[in-house]
Amino acid sequence: MLQELGMSDPATQLYLITPPTISDLAAFGDQLASAIDAGNVACVQLRLKDVDDDTVKRAAETLGPIVQNRDVAFLMNDRADLAVECGCDGVHIGQEDGTYEEARQLIGREGIVGVTCHNSKQLAFEAGDKGADYVAFGAFFPTGTKEPKTEATFELINAWTMMTTVPCVAIGGITPENCEPLVTVGADFLAVVGGVWNHPDGPAAAVKAFNEVIERVNGSSVA
């Protein structure tokens, strides 16, 4: 399961998060497929806000196969119970979304459980010690997707990668234009929302642009 999330790949990878609202599931499914097919994507998280469970289930029913048939991990935001019911590969939980232990019990040992840790190494170490598959830090840049509770620094990512092998996700206002420092300091994953879905040339072009930056940084670091 860790391999499904791409943790065996030493390079930074993309972690796509769906927009908070999806008006046309079929049309978005086509966009999602083209985005995944455009480059290296490790994970897609379904994160819908202010909708009922049936809406989330319908979205998972439509989008899950698109993601998983491409050997990409499909995660649910917040709700481990719905993740299990919808056949997701795991769940991402925030600090107010129940406990890691509750999520792990529902998901099982083979599933993925990631934890939001804001800008706190202490929260990240606690999550890692409990067995979290990854920790998420942010926000790194201004974002219109949600009001960030904390601001994180590039130094935090650099320090984390030096101290532990638990993978880290960077989130918050990340675009192809500003992601290079996060790749340089060793973020394992870049979690992106608007940077992909709101790209002026479309989601597929955004994924290509992100991967070009990643490849350029990795190439220069190897050299």
PESUL-V615922 format. One record per backbone hydrogen bond with DSSP energy under -0.5 kcal/mol. CO is the residue of the C=O (numbers start at 1). NH is the residue of the N-H. Records with the same first field share a line. If there is no record, write none. Layout:
# PESUL-V615922
CO=NH ; NH
This chain:
# PESUL-V615922
1=5
2=7
3=6
4=73
6=9
8=10
13=190
14=42 ; 43
15=192
16=45
20=49
24=28
25=29
26=30
27=31
28=32
29=33
30=34
31=35
32=36
33=37
34=38
35=38
36=39
39=41
40=14
42=73
43=16
44=46 ; 75
45=18 ; 47
46=77
52=56
53=57
54=58
55=59
56=60
57=61
58=62
59=63
60=64
62=66
63=67
64=68
65=69
67=70 ; 72
68=71
73=44 ; 75
74=89 ; 90
75=46
76=92
77=79
78=80
79=83
80=84
81=85
82=86
83=88
84=87
89=112
90=76
91=114
92=78
93=116
94=97
99=103
100=104
101=105
102=106
103=107
104=108
108=111
112=91
113=133 ; 134
114=93
115=136
117=120
118=138
119=121
120=124
121=125
122=126
123=127
124=128
125=129
126=130
127=131 ; 132
128=131
133=167
134=115
135=169
136=117
137=171
139=152
146=148
153=156 ; 157
154=158
155=159
156=160
157=161
158=162
159=163
160=164
167=135
168=188 ; 189
169=137
170=191
171=139 ; 140
172=141
175=178 ; 179
179=182 ; 183
180=184
181=185
182=187
183=186
188=13
189=170 ; 191
190=15 ; 192
191=172
192=17
193=196 ; 197
194=198
196=199
199=202
202=206
203=207
204=208
205=209
206=210
207=211
208=212
209=213
210=214
211=215
212=216
213=217
214=218
215=219
216=220
217=221
218=222
219=223
